[in-house]
Amino acid sequence: MTGRLGSSNTFCWMDLKTHDPSGTAGFFSAVLGWDFAVDEQDWRRATTVSAGEHRIGTVSDLANPVYPPGTPPHIAFYLAVEDVDRRSAAATAHGARLVLAPFDAGDQGRVATLVDPVGAAFSLWRPAYPHGWRFPPGTPYAPQRMVLACADPRQAQRFYRGLLGVPLRFADFVTTEGREVLSPQWEPAIGVPDLERVADRARAAGAELPPGFDEVGRSSLRLRSPQGLTFHVLPLG
């Protein structure tokens, strides 16, 4: 993996969707040192996630009736676009499936959720005000890259390039051939100063290595939290 996420990247936010918000917060706090806090200035009182002083995401409870029964735990990602409606139409024209049509999400901006042609969910978002990932490159314990494992990485890569008009920066498209994995999904690669120490913390906190797919690139690990959220860790530097 090369390159780092930052303020110029198209990925702009993530949401940890879980059946166990408190357990999820405890796990990621212990393993990655993330801070979880209720945003008192948000009318929804959303729980935010921070790596040091940088906000990197939120937490959503899958018990909320807005989610269809049986929705599995996952980390949802948002792509920043200038026109959600136009990009949604372009996505469906290129084989994506619309899950949640474009709508105004209160004071947060305009959002739509889709499933791409290889089966991975993603959201398009035009924030109502400056928002999203603005951490400096190489920030410890923050997302450094995104990974999508699927049966046809080239198809996925072509889709996102066609959707955005430019290659999707800081993303790795890898094959699932010969590996037993969950359904295709975007997952963060978190940069850490000491890979072995974080791996030890993760195992002590109950993390699992998904069967058949425990590495992406050299010296990186793919882990699953006890709540079912999958992510990668890779060394900084």
Phi, psi and omega per residue, in radians:
M1 nan 2.456 3.112
T2 -2.365 2.759 3.127
G3 1.471 2.956 -3.106
R4 -2.449 2.592 3.014
L5 -1.226 2.753 3.093
G6 -3.032 -2.901 -3.024
S7 -1.138 -0.405 -3.098
S8 -1.577 -0.033 -3.087
N9 -1.376 2.674 -3.121
T10 -1.230 -0.618 3.042
F11 -1.115 2.380 -3.047
C12 -2.343 -0.172 -3.090
W13 -2.924 2.782 3.026
M14 -2.449 2.677 -3.127
D15 -2.315 2.106 3.135
L16 -1.457 1.837 -3.102
K17 -1.685 2.084 -2.948
T18 -2.568 2.700 3.028
H19 -1.509 -0.123 -3.055
D20 -2.401 1.353 -3.098
P21 -1.022 -0.746 -3.104
S22 -1.197 -0.706 3.091
G23 -1.139 -0.681 3.104
T24 -1.091 -0.783 3.115
A25 -1.086 -0.735 3.139
G26 -1.107 -0.713 -3.121
F27 -1.142 -0.936 -3.060
F28 -1.233 -0.466 3.031
S29 -1.159 -0.759 -3.110
A30 -1.218 -0.649 -3.017
V31 -1.539 -0.756 -3.040
L32 -2.013 -0.054 3.136
G33 1.278 0.300 3.130
W34 -1.165 2.536 3.091
D35 -1.768 2.347 3.123
F36 -2.057 2.239 -3.104
A37 -2.646 2.589 3.067
V38 -1.346 2.261 3.111
D39 -1.416 1.783 -3.074
E40 -1.201 -0.321 3.136
Q41 -1.533 -0.104 3.136
D42 -1.657 2.216 -3.123
W43 -1.062 -0.424 3.111
R44 -1.447 -0.201 -3.037
R45 0.942 0.844 -3.133
A46 -1.178 2.559 3.038
T47 -1.501 2.128 -3.124
T48 -1.755 2.733 3.126
V49 -2.080 2.305 -3.137
S50 -2.272 2.494 2.958
A51 -1.852 1.795 -2.998
G52 1.133 -2.211 -3.114
E53 -1.597 0.055 -3.038
H54 -1.850 2.124 3.062
R55 -1.275 2.314 -3.102
I56 -2.169 -0.166 -3.125
G57 3.112 -2.933 3.132
T58 -2.406 3.047 3.091
V59 -2.163 2.378 3.071
S60 -2.178 2.451 -3.136
D61 -1.596 2.081 -3.126
L62 -1.221 -0.086 3.025
A63 -1.302 -0.265 3.109
N64 -1.068 2.298 -3.090
P65 -1.100 -0.175 3.088
V66 -1.159 -0.384 -3.134
Y67 -1.645 2.342 3.116
P68 -1.051 2.513 3.083
P69 -0.964 2.414 3.119
G70 1.548 0.011 3.089
T71 -1.064 2.140 -3.090
P72 -1.337 2.722 3.040
P73 -1.055 2.448 3.102
H74 -2.896 2.895 3.058
I75 -1.812 1.981 -3.104
A76 -1.540 2.525 -3.097
F77 -2.176 2.640 -3.089
Y78 -2.098 2.327 3.055
L79 -1.798 2.257 3.136
A80 -1.365 2.206 3.096
V81 -2.386 2.783 -3.106
E82 -1.511 -0.345 -3.095
D83 -2.546 1.729 -3.065
V84 -1.117 -0.725 -3.100
D85 -1.132 -0.783 -3.113
R86 -1.177 -0.728 -3.140
R87 -1.203 -0.599 3.081
S88 -1.116 -0.756 3.108
A89 -1.107 -0.700 3.107
A90 -1.131 -0.680 -3.135
A91 -1.119 -0.798 -3.131
T92 -1.183 -0.571 3.091
A93 -1.150 -0.405 -3.136
H94 -1.838 0.368 2.965
G95 1.807 0.017 3.097
A96 -1.379 2.785 3.098
R97 -1.957 2.225 -3.135
L98 -1.365 2.156 3.122
V99 -1.758 -0.785 3.140
L100 -2.313 1.911 -3.086
A101 -1.068 2.710 -3.122
P102 -0.920 2.354 3.135
F103 -2.648 2.783 3.098
D104 -1.533 2.046 -3.085
A105 -1.614 1.282 3.136
G106 0.971 -2.262 3.139
D107 -1.607 0.215 -3.074
Q108 -1.587 -0.305 -3.117
G109 2.086 -2.847 -3.100
R110 -1.902 2.387 -2.976
V111 -2.411 2.615 2.955
A112 -2.526 2.631 3.107
T113 -2.155 2.375 -3.100
L114 -2.410 2.944 2.973
V115 -2.065 2.187 -3.072
D116 -1.283 3.021 -3.052
P117 -1.105 -0.316 3.111
V118 -1.686 -0.006 3.037
G119 1.803 0.149 -3.131
A120 -1.714 2.356 3.118
A121 -1.419 2.579 3.030
F122 -2.729 2.834 3.101
S123 -2.153 2.597 3.009
L124 -1.834 2.420 -3.018
W125 -2.521 2.273 2.913
R126 -1.980 1.771 -3.091
P127 -1.082 2.565 3.123
A128 -1.317 -0.303 3.131
Y129 -2.643 2.866 -3.115
P130 -0.902 2.150 -3.002
H131 -2.737 2.868 3.034
G132 1.844 -2.937 -3.080
W133 -1.244 2.102 3.088
R134 -2.339 0.412 -3.117
F135 -1.366 2.650 3.128
P136 -1.156 2.649 3.077
P137 -0.971 2.433 3.103
G138 1.406 0.224 3.120
T139 -1.093 2.180 -3.117
P140 -1.067 2.437 3.056
Y141 1.177 0.321 3.055
A142 -1.951 2.768 3.103
P143 -1.033 2.309 3.112
Q144 -1.874 -0.608 3.094
R145 -2.564 2.997 3.028
M146 -2.089 2.570 -3.107
V147 -2.223 2.304 3.024
L148 -2.186 1.960 3.065
A149 -1.701 2.213 -3.096
C150 -2.714 3.008 -3.094
A151 -1.243 -0.458 -3.083
D152 -2.358 1.407 -3.120
P153 -1.026 -0.617 -3.127
R154 -1.149 -0.687 3.094
Q155 -1.091 -0.756 3.124
A156 -1.085 -0.766 -3.138
Q157 -1.087 -0.746 3.116
R158 -1.117 -0.699 -3.117
F159 -1.056 -0.870 -3.079
Y160 -1.209 -0.576 3.068
R161 -1.157 -0.739 3.106
G162 -1.142 -0.644 -3.124
L163 -1.173 -0.751 -3.011
L164 -1.691 -0.295 -3.123
G165 1.471 -0.088 3.116
V166 -2.498 2.778 3.067
P167 -1.064 2.516 3.124
L168 -1.340 1.853 -3.060
R169 -1.239 2.677 3.042
F170 1.052 0.543 3.114
A171 -2.169 2.466 3.060
D172 -2.010 2.219 3.091
F173 -1.873 2.011 -3.043
V174 -2.181 2.714 -3.073
T175 -1.526 2.617 3.056
T176 -1.731 0.081 -3.068
E177 -0.971 2.223 3.115
G178 1.335 0.150 -3.124
R179 -2.160 2.526 3.067
E180 -1.641 2.004 -3.090
V181 -2.387 2.948 3.016
L182 -1.251 3.121 3.101
S183 -1.056 2.683 -3.094
P184 -0.953 2.394 3.094
Q185 -2.786 2.600 3.041
W186 -1.273 2.417 3.139
E187 -2.390 2.518 -3.140
P188 -1.431 2.573 2.946
A189 -1.869 1.961 -3.034
I190 -1.646 2.214 3.118
G191 -1.434 2.285 -3.115
V192 -2.285 2.608 3.136
P193 -1.229 -0.524 -3.064
D194 -2.405 1.728 -3.049
L195 -1.076 -0.796 -3.090
E196 -1.107 -0.694 -3.141
R197 -1.118 -0.744 3.125
V198 -1.164 -0.698 3.108
A199 -1.067 -0.715 3.105
D200 -1.115 -0.750 3.096
R201 -1.067 -0.741 -3.102
A202 -1.104 -0.792 3.134
R203 -1.129 -0.706 3.113
A204 -1.105 -0.508 3.141
A205 -1.555 0.062 3.059
G206 1.691 0.263 3.136
A207 -1.207 2.692 3.107
E208 -2.093 2.621 2.936
L209 -1.613 2.015 -3.140
P210 -0.968 2.403 -3.080
P211 -1.051 2.289 3.024
G212 1.421 -0.048 -3.106
F213 -2.615 1.414 -3.065
D214 -1.983 0.085 3.134
E215 -2.478 2.569 2.952
V216 -2.331 1.955 -3.075
G217 1.249 -2.960 -3.108
R218 -1.591 2.436 3.062
S219 1.025 0.791 3.015
S220 -2.453 2.760 -3.106
L221 -2.296 2.565 3.016
R222 -1.906 2.161 -3.047
L223 -2.147 2.742 3.041
R224 -2.181 2.224 3.111
S225 -1.256 2.825 3.083
P226 -1.023 -0.374 3.131
Q227 -1.535 0.000 3.059
G228 1.637 0.229 3.131
L229 -1.640 2.222 -3.096
T230 -1.792 2.499 -3.128
F231 -2.760 2.913 3.120
H232 -2.006 2.636 2.973
V233 -2.186 2.436 3.127
L234 -2.492 2.634 -3.096
P235 -1.284 2.462 3.034
L236 -1.351 2.713 3.059
G237 1.762 nan nan
